[in-house]
Amino acid sequence: MKTIYFDHSATTPLDKKTLKAMMPFLTGKFGNAASLHSYGQEAMAAVDKAREQTAAFLNCAPEEIIFTSGSTESNNLAVKGFMKGWQKKFGFVPHIITTLIEHKAILEPFLELEREGVRVTYLPVKANGVVDVEVFKKAVKDNTVFVSVMYVNSEVGSVQPIREIGKVIRKINETKLKDWKKLSAAARGDKPHEIVFHTDATQALNFFNCDVKWNYIDMLSLSAHKIYGPKGVGALFVRKGVAIRAAQVGGGQEGNRRSGTLNVPGIVGLGEAASQLTPKNVEKNNKKIAALRDYLVAGVMKKIDNAVLNTDRNQAAPSHAHFSFLGVEGESILIALDLAGIAVSTGSACASGSLKPSHVLLAMGIKQEVAHNSIRFTLGKKTKREELDKVIKILPGIVKKFRNMAPDY
């Protein structure tokens, strides 16, 4: 029995074109990109091409791309790499901002910094999982130096107002600099620090405009396996002029910002995957996936009583449909669906082994017991309507069965 896959937020299947581009570097073209001989130069040429492809997608310079092992490393490098560099340069206690719904790869580095004495504000979200820009404005302080807000939430798919937040930060930075220039040379002192804006765009790449200039972004994290590329490779965009310190040293690769032998086949795959995200392809896929998602939602809500849709489709990625089926544990539904040949998730793949309720759902004001009743469907570019028909046919019976077994439902 072939399993139907509805967990594209966790990972996407490798695209055939991407695999084809990678294959030569998995076999005959196996050189280390740091080597000076022809094998190495061949590998470095492929890395350079991938860097240009990734930069073209983000609308940045190739030298502003750092290749990593994925978004988790990119996020850690962005947060801790920037703060290490900043703390070495400036003397006062800094203030940094993030949200309550970030991936753990952001939240845990922030918690580390907080334990070290850095002041942290965790922005709340509205009931639909979206940050209020006005709340963000009020959170900014004179000593704010770094802001990290994810582009799209992996669990409910909520889209954050990245461009609006970026514009606010840009205006604050420009005002600081203008006021400083008005002072006399004797009164100026050091040039004012700017607020650096980072976004984890891992879940946004397939669907939304990730132009870093248009969005006023200073740093951006991404991962190849979310865009039909290989696992184990990602990138961090760092705007020229933003200083970060390497988290790992020893080889000097990536401009001394990320030491380690380059994953040439993976990097080639990332570049190829990024090159396929043209505006035309994105628009076409968005329209198709949104229509299928809405078809699934309509079918589920019609056939299952006491089902709650936690995804606000007006403020979410087209791929996401996050439900709570009251009175039934999400894990029970997940296992039953898997036995029926349907793969779904209860939330973030990185936290799927945890018995704790989703921190994202709790931040949205969803009760703990309801959070435990949740299932996430995330669709992809190869999803078919007949696959959704199978879900709509099988899921009501599964929910009914478990509700009948629950003594207090």
Buried (B, 14 or more C-beta within 10 A) or exposed (E): EEEBBBBBBBBBEBBEBBBEBBBBBBEEBEBBBBEEEEBBEBBBEBBBBBBBBBBEBBBBEBEBBBBBBBBBBBBBBBBBBBBBBBBEEEEEEBBBBBBBBBBBBBBBBBEBBEEEEBBBBBBBBBEBBBBEEEEBEEBBBEEBBBBBBBBBBBBBBBBBBBBBBBBBBBEBBEEBEEEBEEEEEEEEEEEBBBBBBBBBBBBBBBBBBBBBEEBBBBBBBBBBBBBBBBBBBBBBBBBEEBBBBBBEEEBEBBEEBBBBEBBBBBBBBBBBBBBBBEEEEBEEBBEBBBEBBEBBBEBBBEBBEEBBBBBBBEBBBBBBBBBBBBBBBBBBBBEBBEEBEBBBBBBBBBBEEEEEBBBBBBBBEBEEEBBBBBBBBBBBBEBEEEBBEBBBEBBBEBBBEBBEEEEEE
